[in-house]
Every structure is written in structure tokens, then in C-alpha cells.
Amino acid sequence: MLTLANDLSRPLPMVRTGAVPAKEEEAAEIQTLPVKIDIRGLSIFYGKFRAIAEVTMAIPAHQVTAIIGPSGCGKSTLLRALNRMTDLTPGAHAEGDVILDGENILGPGVDVVPIRQRVGMVFQRPNPFPKSIYDNVAYGPRLYGVRKRVELDGIVERSLKQAALWDEVKDKLQQSGMALSGGQQQRLCIARALAVEPSVILMDEPASALDPIATLKIEDLMQQLKSEYTMVIVTHNMQQAARVADYTAFLMIDGERAGRLIEYGPTSRIFTKPEKKETEDYVTGRFG
Amino acid sequence: MTRTALDERLCQLVAEVLTLGSMVEQSAKDSVAALRHHDTAWARKIEARDQLINTHRFTIERGCLALIATQQPMAHDLRILAAVLEVITDIERMGDYIKGIAHIIPQLHPEPLPRHLPDRLDSMAEHGNSMLHRALTAFAAGDEQAARAIPAEDDLVDELYGEVYHELAEGLTAHPESVDHYTRLFWVAHNLERFADRVSNICERTIFTATGEIMEFSTSGGD
């Protein structure tokens, strides 16, 4: 696997851009982590409008990385670029590289279907299909050709257990997923994403429609899942980023309304000792 | 966007830290005067005042915890609160050193003190107080430069302590029968020396608040 430490052919991703702090101890800590997604000079355009500009950051494997910033700064656009969901917006195109496990997913001729299998997505509002709990989770595996009932049973159970929902639904798997509470529906959507065995889970404001208890369950779940998956979360809620994320990236729009990466580093530092004034103003609530 | 409520409360807390510091300054000044005049009633008042200092410190601590719990301070705001919690501990401890002096005064013999001792103890308290006062002013202003300069002045207090030590050692050699009396006077000087040492901690916290850097000045004595 590509690591920041052994890839000496290029400057260290965490220190090569002005947006990224070059603190020695921090760089040393990050260098030991394998890179899951290496974003290099990424810009996303909607028509002529550049929504994010020249973002360069390395997302470490098996960590939770949060993307924070004011409304309209391009957080969700950046997140969606990581599994090419941005392709679904007419007129959108990308420049730069998004290198997933060493492969540039923005490269020519790349098939997006296996990418979206490897990089799952959970949205702001729980969006279970109007199907049974079982069929919601089995949907993806069936799409990828799993037909044997016993195999599907195993996938459904494993996914629901990983999403911390199994105990609550194991006796009613044939009931509609729509009948679950909001928090349960969101965990069902996480189970659905896990069922196709991705290695990265993207979450776009996954708890913003949930009550505080359901929110804490989702946050606990993120901590549990990171041992097996790389997690990237977009959140408006700075306290949530502070609670769940190992690394935090702060985005803000520039004079041309394009989102730029202002600062990126360990969450504890971003919230106690940010390097940039813009980050300080945002995390202390004096801007945004 | 502004955070008026948080900003106001932070200012109030820092102002309360200055008040706490001035209470300790007054006690330090009084303690060496009470010692010079062997005024045991005054000494008891100083000892009693320590309770007020402790109470005020806890009030500030509760204020910090309430702000952390209710306002979710981050970055510089969080560093101020973390620093206030540390600084009030140091100030309260400085108050304890002075209380220790006040406690010793009634135990001293009502006989003339060694010739230079009262003036030297006055100077130690005065320098310590001056350092404390300026350290807290720098803390309130977030003046990193002043905070980096003040701890070096501790050398002067250490020098005075050396002079007091030698004077007391000579006195003890000449009057071995007054060993208790001299030992207690050693403690007075020791407490004033430690009092000044603590100022460095406050300066360290000012630097932390301003820059985020957690550092330690090397001091002559340990704690």
C-alpha cells in the first residue's frame, strides 16, 4: 500500500501545500499513516463556476477525517468527488487527481461502478428504499450478482451488526425499512452501504436530521467502523467534528467563491491551536 | 459573527484573576510588615484572608467550567480558559506561601530580628509582588513578550534569598540556643523565594494562551 513515508518520489502530501501545516511533530505523526485517498490539486467545476479550487490533501486510512467550513464552501462537492458522485450533476467536471489506493479515479476510462462499490456514501437524510429491512441491505449485493440466499443472509446479518442495528431489527427483517425511527433508518443506510464491502465510507451530514441520542449512536458507530473502513465526514457541527474526527480539514470560499482548503491537520490541533486566522475565527464561532 | 456572551464572560474571568492576584499581593506586603513589627494580630488577619483567596479561586474555577460546558470554547478562547485554571492554582498556592509566613509570625521570639533581615525580606516580597503584578498584567493583555522577559527577574529574588540565608546561618551559629527561631525565619525566606518562582508558571501560561506553545522556564528550584 502507498504510504506517505515510503513514497519518496514526491514531496510529502501533508506538507507540500501552503494549506497544510508543516509542524514537524505533526508531519512525523501523519507520515506513519498509510494514505487511502490522495487528493492532488483537485478543482471541481459546475459549468464555468469553480466550486472547489486546487485542493490537495491526503486522507489517511482507518481514520475519521472531517471536512468543515461555512455553508457553500464546497464541503459536499469535495466529498462527492471522492466517489465521482459529482459526475451526476450535469455540466460538472473535475481537474486534478483523486488517487484511491494508488489509482486515479478521475483518470480516463475509469468505470465508476466499482469505484462506488469501493467508496460508499451515506446522506444527510436517511433514505431507505421502500422495501423490507432485509431487502434494503441485500440490494447492493444482489446488484453485484449475489444470489444464494444463505450468502445474502450472512451479508445482511454482518452488515446490520456492523451498523449496530442487528439487535433492534433481527426479529423484523421483513418489515419495511421506512417504519424504523430516523436514527435506525440512518443506521440501515449505513448497513446498506457496508453490505457491498466498500473500503471507504463517505458521510454527508449523517446526523443533522437526527436527535441527540441518535446522533451519538451514529458517532459511536463511526469510531467502531474506522478499524475496518476509512471514514470521511462532512459536518456543519463543529463539536461533532471535534468528537469524532482524527483529522479535520477546514474549507472556505475565496474571492471568486471557490472553496479552498485553508488548513488540515489533527483535530485536536485544529480546535486548540489552529495555524490560520480564518480557521481560528471559524472554530471560535466568530465567523461563518 | 460575534460571540458577545462568551467574550464578556472571558473578560470578566480575566478581571477576576487580576483581583485574586491583588488579594495575594496585599497579603504578601502585609506579611513582611507584620513580621517586622511582630504583629501577631495582623498575622492572624492575613491567615484568615487566605480563606477569601481560596473562595475567590473556586468562584473563578466554577466560572471557567460553566463557560466550557455552555459555550463550547475553541482555539484561543479554550486556551484562555485552560490558562486561567492553571494561573488561579498558582496564585492560590502563592497565597498559601504567604499564609505560611503569617502562621510563623506568632511562633517567633519577640526579640530583635537580625539587622538586615526585615529590609531584605521586604525587598524579596516587593520584587515578588512586582513580578506577580506585571505577569498578571501581561496575562490579561496576552503580552507574550513581557511574559518571556519577567521570569529572568527571579534571579534577583534568589540573590536576596542567598543574602538572607547567610545572615541567618551566621545568626544561628552565634545563637545555637535559638535554633527554632532561626529555622522559622529560614522558612519565611524560603516561602518568599518560592512565591517569586511561581510567577514563571503564570508567564508560561501567557505564552501558551498567545501562541499555543506549552513550554517551561528553567528555574533555580524545584517544587
Interface residues (C-beta under 8 A of the other chain):
Chain A: M238 Q239 A242 F271 T272 K273 P274 T279 E280 V283 T284 G285 R286 F287 G288
Chain B: M1 T2 R3 L6 Q72 P73 M74 A75 H76 D77 L78 R79 G212
